[in-house]
Amino acid sequence: MVAVGIILFPVLGRGEGQKSTTVITSKTMTASSQKNTAIFRENVKMVQEELIVHSDVMIIYFKEKIPQTSSTVGPTLSQKKGKEIRFIEAKGHVKIKNGESRAICQHALYDKQGEKIILRGSPVVWQAGTRVSGLKMTMFLKENRSTVEGDTRVIIEETEETE
């Protein structure tokens, strides 16, 4: 099996000045500069600090990076023109792990600018003894809140305290 990997900057859910490494591995990758996309297929795994995403297919959508101007002479390396992530789309058997939280679904879309992840296709999320499911879940990363739409179901497991 041949694995293809790519490292992307900047990271999900980070402020403009903070950067970290995103590593994506898969069996195959097809990149198109014309379409501003990179498509990863088979055994896709994305790792970014505590965030781990597995899927059958992952598509990275890029946009042109606008260089920042400064009072110094010429742009720095981080200010030069290039591409940056706009969206990351995961399709098929999506599994997400972030610290103690877990999620599964058939489709996940990360909107970098909006700092949110939208889960569709029978999404289920587990965290601290709570299981949440619905037709569509939106996680607002910066605000640390979520919404669930359609057929919402929440199961809370309470533990007995022992003395």
NUSE-55634 format. One line per 10 residues: their letters; for each residue x, y, z of N, C-alpha, C, O, CB. Coordinates in pm, whole numbers, plus 50000, padded with zeros to 5 digits. Glycine has a CB too. Example, Ala and Ser with C-alpha at 12.3 -4.5 7.8 and 13.67 -1.06 7.14 Angstrom:
REM NUSE-55634
AS = 51319/49431/50780/51230/49550/50780/51320/49670/50780/51424/49668/50846/51131/49553/50905 | 51285/49775/50708/51367/49894/50714/51290/50003/50787/51341/50114/50804/51408/49940/50572 $
REM end
This chain:
REM NUSE-55634
MVAVGIILFP = 50083/49884/50000/50000/50000/50000/50089/50124/50000/50182/50134/50080/49905/49999/50121 | 50061/50217/49913/50135/50341/49904/50058/50450/49976/49938/50467/49951/50162/50381/49756 | 50123/50522/50064/50057/50631/50137/50107/50763/50084/50226/50781/50058/50084/50620/50290 | 50013/50855/50066/50046/50989/50021/50019/51083/50137/49916/51071/50203/49965/51029/49893 | 50107/51174/50162/50086/51268/50273/50110/51410/50227/50185/51435/50133/50177/51235/50391 | 50044/51503/50295/50063/51644/50266/50052/51719/50398/49974/51682/50485/49959/51696/50161 | 50128/51823/50411/50123/51906/50531/50063/52039/50492/50108/52102/50396/50264/51924/50596 | 49961/52083/50567/49890/52206/50536/49904/52307/50649/49911/52268/50766/49743/52177/50508 | 49907/52434/50616/49909/52543/50713/49800/52640/50671/49774/52646/50551/50049/52613/50720 | 49735/52715/50754/49730/52707/50900/49631/52603/50946/49580/52526/50864/49695/52842/50959 $
VLGRGEGQKS = 49602/52597/51074/49522/52489/51130/49377/52529/51148/49341/52646/51138/49579/52445/51261 | 49295/52429/51174/49154/52451/51202/49137/52520/51336/49209/52490/51432/49076/52318/51201 | 49044/52612/51342/49005/52672/51470/49113/52755/51536/49109/52771/51658/48964/52566/51562 | 49208/52807/51463/49313/52888/51522/49299/53031/51476/49249/53058/51367/49452/52832/51486 | 49343/53122/51559/49344/53263/51524/49445/53290/51415/49526/53203/51381/49373/53349/51647 | 49442/53409/51360/49525/53443/51245/49674/53433/51273/49750/53391/51185/49492/53581/51199 | 49720/53472/51393/49862/53470/51422/49914/53335/51465/50035/53314/51466/49891/53569/51527 | 49827/53242/51500/49868/53112/51551/49867/53010/51438/49772/53003/51360/49777/53066/51665 | 49975/52932/51430/49983/52831/51325/50026/52699/51384/50097/52694/51485/50079/52874/51214 | 49983/52593/51320/50020/52459/51360/50022/52375/51233/49985/52422/51126/49921/52401/51467 $
TTVITSKTMT = 50065/52253/51246/50077/52166/51131/49955/52076/51117/49907/52021/51216/50203/52081/51141 | 49905/52062/50996/49799/51968/50963/49860/51864/50870/49916/51900/50766/49674/52039/50897 | 49851/51736/50906/49907/51629/50825/49793/51542/50775/49710/51496/50853/50011/51545/50906 | 49789/51519/50644/49688/51433/50583/49759/51320/50509/49850/51345/50429/49594/51513/50485 | 49718/51197/50538/49774/51082/50468/49660/51006/50401/49547/51007/50449/49853/50989/50566 | 49690/50941/50290/49590/50862/50218/49663/50770/50120/49785/50778/50104/49488/50953/50142 | 49587/50683/50056/49647/50594/49956/49679/50673/49828/49784/50652/49767/49551/50476/49924 | 49588/50764/49788/49612/50845/49668/49573/50991/49694/49492/51021/49781/49533/50789/49548 | 49634/51080/49615/49600/51222/49620/49607/51279/49480/49699/51251/49404/49696/51298/49715 | 49506/51361/49446/49504/51431/49318/49489/51579/49348/49393/51620/49413/49388/51379/49225 $
ASSQKNTAIF = 49583/51660/49300/49578/51804/49324/49554/51875/49192/49605/51834/49088/49709/51854/49390 | 49476/51983/49198/49449/52065/49080/49468/52211/49115/49389/52269/49190/49305/52039/49026 | 49574/52272/49061/49597/52415/49084/49488/52498/49019/49449/52603/49071/49735/52457/49029 | 49438/52450/48906/49333/52522/48834/49204/52527/48915/49136/52631/48918/49308/52457/48697 | 49168/52416/48981/49045/52410/49061/49069/52447/49207/48974/52455/49285/48984/52271/49053 | 49195/52469/49245/49231/52500/49384/49183/52392/49480/49125/52422/49585/49173/52635/49426 | 49206/52264/49444/49164/52153/49529/49273/52048/49539/49362/52038/49454/49036/52090/49475 | 49264/51970/49646/49344/51849/49662/49247/51743/49712/49178/51763/49812/49467/51871/49763 | 49240/51630/49641/49145/51523/49675/49224/51402/49722/49309/51349/49650/49054/51487/49552 | 49195/51359/49844/49259/51242/49904/49159/51128/49905/49042/51148/49939/49310/51273/50050 $
RENVKMVQEE = 49203/51008/49867/49114/50892/49860/49175/50771/49930/49297/50752/49929/49081/50858/49713 | 49090/50690/49989/49123/50563/50054/49211/50581/50177/49321/50635/50172/49193/50473/49955 | 49158/50532/50288/49230/50536/50416/49281/50675/50450/49397/50692/50488/49347/50439/50412 | 49193/50775/50438/49233/50913/50464/49236/50939/50614/49144/50901/50688/49136/51012/50394 | 49343/51003/50658/49357/51039/50798/49417/51179/50806/49523/51206/50748/49446/50936/50875 | 49349/51267/50878/49400/51402/50902/49430/51416/51050/49345/51382/51133/49298/51511/50854 | 49548/51465/51084/49587/51486/51223/49629/51631/51240/49709/51684/51163/49702/51390/51266 | 49573/51693/51342/49605/51832/51373/49595/51847/51524/49485/51861/51578/49510/51932/51298 | 49707/51845/51591/49713/51845/51736/49624/51733/51789/49647/51617/51756/49669/51984/51794 | 49522/51764/51871/49433/51660/51927/49325/51614/51830/49261/51512/51854/49368/51711/52052 $
LIVHSDVMII = 49304/51688/51721/49199/51656/51625/49246/51551/51526/49348/51568/51459/49154/51782/51551 | 49169/51440/51517/49198/51333/51422/49070/51305/51344/48965/51282/51403/49250/51203/51494 | 49078/51307/51210/48962/51281/51124/48998/51170/51027/49100/51177/50958/48917/51410/51048 | 48913/51067/51021/48927/50958/50925/48809/50967/50828/48698/51003/50869/48931/50817/50998 | 48830/50935/50700/48720/50931/50603/48764/50852/50481/48882/50819/50465/48675/51073/50563 | 48667/50823/50394/48698/50756/50268/48760/50854/50168/48853/50820/50096/48570/50692/50208 | 48706/50976/50166/48752/51082/50075/48760/51212/50153/48675/51240/50236/48657/51096/49950 | 48863/51292/50125/48875/51424/50186/48916/51522/50076/49011/51497/50002/48979/51425/50305 | 48844/51633/50067/48873/51734/49966/48911/51863/50037/48838/51912/50123/48750/51756/49870 | 49026/51917/50000/49072/52043/50055/49047/52149/49947/49094/52134/49834/49224/52038/50097 $
YFKEKIPQTS = 48974/52255/49982/48947/52366/49892/49035/52484/49936/49029/52527/50051/48794/52405/49892 | 49115/52534/49842/49205/52644/49872/49151/52775/49814/49064/52775/49726/49344/52615/49817 | 49203/52885/49864/49178/53017/49806/49310/53091/49803/49404/53056/49874/49069/53097/49887 | 49317/53192/49720/49438/53272/49711/49458/53348/49841/49365/53411/49892/49432/53369/49591 | 49577/53342/49893/49611/53413/50016/49646/53557/49978/49727/53581/49888/49729/53344/50092 | 49584/53650/50046/49611/53790/50020/49728/53833/50109/49720/53822/50231/49484/53879/50047 | 49836/53881/50048/49951/53920/50130/49916/54036/50222/49845/54129/50183/50070/53957/50041 | 49967/54030/50345/49945/54138/50440/50051/54243/50418/50167/54211/50393/49947/54086/50586 | 50011/54367/50429/50108/54475/50417/50154/54516/50555/50079/54506/50652/50050/54596/50340 | 50278/54561/50562/50331/54605/50690/50421/54725/50667/50451/54760/50553/50408/54491/50762 $
STVGPTLSQK = 50464/54786/50774/50549/54904/50764/50695/54866/50736/50777/54954/50709/50540/54986/50891 | 50727/54737/50743/50864/54695/50715/50888/54692/50565/50793/54700/50487/50894/54557/50777 | 51011/54682/50526/51045/54680/50384/51016/54541/50328/51082/54444/50366/51193/54719/50363 | 50919/54531/50239/50886/54404/50174/50811/54308/50265/50821/54319/50388/51011/54338/50124 | 50736/54214/50208/50661/54117/50287/50753/54012/50348/50856/53977/50290/50554/54050/50202 | 50716/53964/50464/50791/53855/50526/50749/53726/50459/50657/53726/50377/50768/53848/50681 | 50815/53615/50492/50783/53486/50433/50637/53450/50454/50573/53400/50362/50873/53377/50490 | 50583/53476/50576/50445/53440/50605/50345/53534/50538/50226/53504/50532/50421/53440/50754 | 50393/53648/50487/50303/53745/50424/50301/53732/50273/50220/53799/50208/50344/53885/50462 | 50384/53649/50214/50389/53636/50070/50263/53570/50017/50195/53497/50088/50511/53557/50027 $
KGKEIRFIEA = 50234/53599/49890/50115/53544/49826/50127/53392/49813/50235/53340/49789/50094/53607/49689 | 50017/53323/49829/50013/53179/49817/49870/53132/49827/49777/53205/49791/50101/53111/49924 | 49851/53011/49878/49716/52956/49895/49695/52922/50040/49789/52887/50112/49694/52831/49806 | 49570/52932/50083/49533/52893/50218/49404/52814/50213/49329/52823/50117/49519/53016/50310 | 49379/52737/50317/49261/52652/50322/49135/52736/50336/49128/52827/50419/49271/52551/50437 | 49035/52704/50254/48903/52768/50264/48805/52672/50331/48738/52709/50428/48851/52811/50123 | 48796/52548/50280/48708/52444/50333/48783/52311/50334/48874/52290/50254/48577/52433/50251 | 48743/52222/50427/48786/52083/50423/48659/51999/50430/48579/52013/50522/48887/52048/50543 | 48642/51912/50331/48522/51828/50322/48562/51682/50336/48649/51633/50264/48447/51851/50187 | 48500/51612/50430/48525/51469/50451/48398/51393/50413/48288/51431/50454/48566/51439/50599 $
KGHVKIKNGE = 48414/51286/50335/48298/51208/50288/48320/51060/50314/48430/51008/50299/48274/51233/50137 | 48213/50992/50354/48213/50847/50368/48282/50797/50493/48403/50816/50510/48278/50786/50251 | 48205/50733/50581/48257/50673/50705/48345/50770/50783/48457/50736/50823/48336/50547/50672 | 48294/50891/50805/48371/50995/50874/48373/50966/51024/48269/50945/51086/48312/51135/50846 | 48493/50967/51081/48512/50949/51225/48599/51064/51273/48705/51091/51217/48578/50810/51260 | 48552/51132/51378/48624/51248/51430/48653/51224/51578/48566/51182/51654/48542/51378/51410 | 48776/51253/51617/48816/51245/51758/48883/51377/51792/48975/51420/51722/48911/51123/51786 | 48839/51440/51899/48900/51565/51945/48904/51559/52097/48803/51586/52162/48820/51691/51893 | 49018/51525/52153/49029/51507/52297/48941/51391/52340/48956/51280/52288/48989/51635/52373 | 48850/51416/52433/48759/51312/52481/48630/51303/52398/48549/51214/52422/48724/51337/52626 $
SRAICQHALY = 48610/51393/52303/48489/51393/52219/48508/51304/52098/48618/51293/52043/48455/51537/52175 | 48399/51240/52056/48398/51153/51939/48275/51187/51854/48172/51227/51908/48398/51002/51980 | 48287/51171/51723/48173/51192/51633/48186/51098/51515/48296/51064/51472/48165/51341/51586 | 48071/51057/51461/48066/50982/51336/47957/51043/51249/47859/51097/51300/48039/50829/51361 | 47975/51035/51118/47874/51082/51023/47918/51036/50884/48020/50969/50870/47858/51239/51029 | 47842/51071/50783/47878/51037/50646/47940/51156/50572/48005/51137/50469/47757/50988/50572 | 47919/51279/50625/47969/51398/50557/47999/51506/50660/47916/51537/50745/47867/51450/50452 | 48119/51563/50653/48156/51673/50742/48219/51782/50657/48299/51755/50567/48255/51625/50854 | 48183/51907/50686/48239/52021/50614/48291/52121/50715/48215/52172/50798/48133/52085/50520 | 48420/52151/50707/48483/52251/50793/48496/52381/50716/48559/52385/50610/48621/52203/50845 $
DKQGEKIILR = 48436/52486/50768/48443/52620/50711/48545/52698/50793/48516/52738/50906/48302/52690/50710 | 48663/52720/50737/48771/52785/50811/48736/52927/50853/48755/52964/50969/48898/52786/50728 | 48684/53006/50760/48654/53146/50791/48541/53156/50895/48548/53239/50985/48615/53222/50664 | 48439/53073/50882/48327/53073/50977/48358/52999/51106/48280/53004/51200/48207/53012/50913 | 48472/52931/51111/48516/52852/51226/48405/52760/51276/48368/52761/51394/48561/52944/51339 | 48352/52680/51180/48246/52585/51217/48261/52457/51136/48319/52456/51027/48107/52646/51195 | 48207/52348/51194/48204/52219/51127/48057/52177/51118/47985/52178/51218/48291/52111/51203 | 48014/52139/50998/47876/52094/50976/47880/51944/50950/47948/51898/50859/47808/52170/50856 | 47806/51867/51032/47799/51721/51019/47662/51683/50963/47559/51732/51010/47824/51651/51156 | 47661/51596/50862/47537/51545/50801/47552/51396/50777/47662/51340/50786/47504/51619/50667 $
GSPVVWQAGT = 47441/51332/50746/47445/51188/50719/47452/51108/50848/47554/51045/50878/47565/51154/50630 | 47343/51110/50923/47331/51037/51050/47442/51071/51150/47508/50981/51202/47333/50887/51023 | 47462/51201/51179/47569/51236/51274/47535/51196/51417/47421/51210/51462/47596/51385/51267 | 47636/51147/51488/47625/51113/51629/47751/51165/51698/47862/51145/51648/47606/50957/51651 | 47733/51232/51812/47846/51286/51888/47838/51233/52030/47730/51231/52090/47847/51441/51886 | 47953/51191/52086/47963/51145/52225/48061/51236/52297/48168/51267/52246/48007/50995/52233 | 48022/51278/52419/48112/51357/52501/48067/51348/52646/47951/51375/52677/48118/51504/52454 | 48157/51312/52734/48134/51310/52880/48002/51244/52917/47922/51303/52990/48138/51452/52935 | 47978/51123/52868/47858/51050/52904/47730/51095/52835/47621/51051/52870/47838/51060/53049 | 47742/51182/52737/47626/51231/52663/47639/51191/52516/47745/51203/52456/47613/51385/52676 $
RVSGLKMTMF = 47527/51142/52461/47521/51103/52320/47416/51190/52253/47302/51195/52299/47489/50949/52302 | 47452/51258/52145/47361/51348/52074/47355/51304/51928/47458/51276/51866/47406/51497/52086 | 47232/51298/51872/47216/51266/51731/47108/51355/51671/47027/51412/51744/47181/51116/51711 | 47107/51366/51539/47009/51447/51467/47038/51439/51319/47125/51364/51276/47012/51595/51515 | 46964/51516/51240/46985/51514/51096/47104/51599/51054/47177/51565/50961/46860/51563/51024 | 47124/51711/51125/47234/51803/51093/47285/51864/51223/47207/51909/51306/47188/51915/50994 | 47417/51864/51240/47479/51926/51358/47580/52029/51309/47655/52006/51215/47548/51819/51449 | 47579/52143/51375/47677/52248/51346/47753/52279/51473/47694/52313/51576/47608/52376/51288 | 47885/52267/51465/47970/52297/51580/48043/52429/51553/48121/52439/51459/48073/52181/51607 | 48016/52529/51637/48080/52659/51626/48203/52657/51716/48192/52671/51838/47981/52774/51665 $
LKENRSTVEG = 48320/52639/51657/48443/52614/51731/48485/52732/51820/48521/52711/51936/48553/52583/51635 | 48480/52851/51768/48524/52969/51843/48433/52995/51962/48479/53038/52068/48528/53092/51753 | 48303/52969/51945/48205/52996/52050/48185/52876/52143/48115/52888/52243/48071/53034/51988 | 48246/52763/52111/48232/52641/52190/48085/52604/52214/48044/52576/52326/48304/52657/52324 | 48006/52606/52105/47864/52570/52113/47825/52492/51988/47894/52496/51887/47776/52696/52129 | 47712/52421/51999/47663/52341/51887/47513/52357/51872/47443/52390/51968/47699/52193/51907 | 47464/52333/51751/47320/52326/51727/47291/52192/51660/47374/52140/51585/47269/52447/51639 | 47173/52137/51687/47129/52012/51626/46993/52038/51564/46905/52094/51629/47124/51894/51730 | 46976/51999/51438/46850/52021/51367/46792/51888/51321/46863/51802/51270/46872/52115/51246 | 46662/51872/51339/46589/51757/51286/46611/51628/51363/46723/51581/51377/46627/51735/51146 $
DTRVIIEETE = 46502/51572/51412/46505/51443/51483/46611/51437/51592/46683/51338/51605/46528/51331/51384 | 46620/51545/51669/46721/51554/51775/46693/51453/51885/46580/51438/51931/46725/51695/51833 | 46799/51385/51927/46788/51290/52036/46912/51303/52124/47025/51301/52074/46772/51144/51983 | 46890/51316/52254/47000/51329/52350/46985/51221/52456/46877/51206/52514/47004/51471/52415 | 47091/51148/52482/47093/51046/52587/47202/51087/52685/47319/51102/52649/47119/50900/52528 | 47162/51106/52811/47256/51145/52915/47271/51030/53013/47173/50987/53075/47209/51274/52988 | 47391/50980/53026/47419/50872/53119/47466/50933/53250/47569/51000/53256/47525/50773/53061 | 47390/50909/53354/47427/50960/53485/47499/50851/53562/47459/50735/53559/47304/51010/53564 | 47604/50887/53629/47677/50791/53709/47639/50809/53856/47618/50920/53904/47829/50807/53689 | 47632/50697/53925/47600/50704/54068/47727/50738/54145/47835/50685/54119/47539/50568/54119 $
ETE = 47710/50830/54239/47825/50867/54322/47838/50772/54438/47739/50741/54505/47811/51012/54373 | 47957/50725/54462/47981/50636/54575/48051/50713/54686/48131/50803/54661/48065/50512/54532 | 48019/50675/54809/48080/50744/54922/48195/50668/54980/48257/50713/55076/47980/50769/55028 $
REM end
